Amino acid sequence: MNPTLNIAVKAARKAGDIILRYHNQIDLLTIENKAANDFVSEVDKAAEDAIIDELKYAFPDHSILGEENGEIVGKDKRFVWILDPLDGTTNYLHGFPQYAVSIALYENDEPTHAVVYDPFKEEMFTASKGDGAY
């Protein structure tokens, strides 16, 4: 597996650990309503912070566009990470086990790596540009 993709996988797993830690404590969470049927919880924020910490440690000059923290502009604007730390927040908050951590890297406006991780089912899906089957 590509070293960059390995970092994304590691970040997704850390976010997944946070998501699962709160899975049985949903009634204790602080939940905000961003818009109609669009929620954000402290879990979304904590999971995104964990992803950002991991990515910034490995790639301090990369930019990041997160659903919760917005844009963090790095020195090397060729690389932009796109994050949805808890894709399916509404399902999560209602106890439906259909949600995932989504992370993608764009290089020069082209997608190069992606990770989708379902921590509840422990399923990981990855992709890298040019590393597919024909």
N, C-alpha and C positions, 0 to 999 in steps of 0.2 A: 504494500500500500504506500502511496505517496506520503512523504513526511509532513507536508502541509495538511493533507487530509487526516493524518494521524492526530494532529493537534486539534482539528475540528471535532474529531470523534471523542477525544479526551474531554474537550469542553462540553460537548453534548451529554456525555455521561455524568459530568459534575452537575450540570443543570438538572438532569434526570434524577439524580440523588436528592436534590433539594425538593423537586416536585413530589417524589414519593414520600419524603419525610413528612409532608403536610397532608398527604392523601386522606388520612383518617381523621384529620382535624379541620376540615373545611369550615365547619360551623364556628371556629375560633378565628378565622382569617379576617383581616381588614380588606374590604372589597370596595372599589370605586367604580362608578358608572361613567365611562368615557363618552358614550353616546347610547342611543337606544339599542338595547341588546348587545352592547359592547362593553365588557367588563375588564378590569385589571385588578389583580390582587397583589399582596405582598410577595406571593410565590413567584408571580411573573417577574417582579423587580429583582428578587433575590437570584432567580435562575439567570436572568440576563446579566446581572453583575458578575456572577460566577463565570459565564461565558466570556465576558469582556476581560476579566482578570487573566484568564487563560490565554486568550488571543493576544492581549497587550504584552504579556510576558514573553511570548514566542515571537511576536511581530510588532514591536513597539512603534514602528513608523506607518503601519497600515491604518486606514480609516475604517470606521465602523458605523453602520446605520442600524440602530436597534429600535424595536417597536416601542420600548418603554423609555429609553434614555435619549432617543433621537440620534442626531449625527455627532460623531466624534471624528474630527478631521485630523488625519495623520500627516506626517511629512511627505510620505510617498503616496500620492493620490492615485497611482495606477491600481492600487489594491484596495478594495472595499468589501468588507464583510457585511452581509445582510443577516439579521437575526430576528427570529420569532421564538422567544424562549419557551413559550407555552402556547403552541398553536392549537387552539381548541379550548380556550379558557372557559367558555360557557359550559361545555361538556364537563370539564374538570370540576367546576363549581357545583354542578348538578349531580356529580358522582358517576357520570358516564365515562367509562374507560377508553374513550376515543379522543386522544390528544397526542401531541408529539413536540419535540424540540426540533426546530428547523434552523439550519445554518448553511449559508452559501458564501462563496468567495467569488468576486468578480475581479478580473484583471483586464484593464483597459476596456471596461464596459462589456466584457464577455464573461459569461459564467464559466468557471474553471473547476470548482469543487463544490460538492454539496453533501450534507448529512441530514437525514431525517431519523430521529430516534424516538421510539415509543418505549418509555421507561416502564410502563405498566406491563406490557407484554415482553419486554426485553428484546425488541426487534430493532435492528439497525439497518438502514439503507444508505449506501454511499454511491457517489458518482464522481468521476473525474473526466474532464474533457480529453478526448483522444485515447481513453482507456476503456473503450467499450467493445463489445463483441459484434461481429458482423454476421 
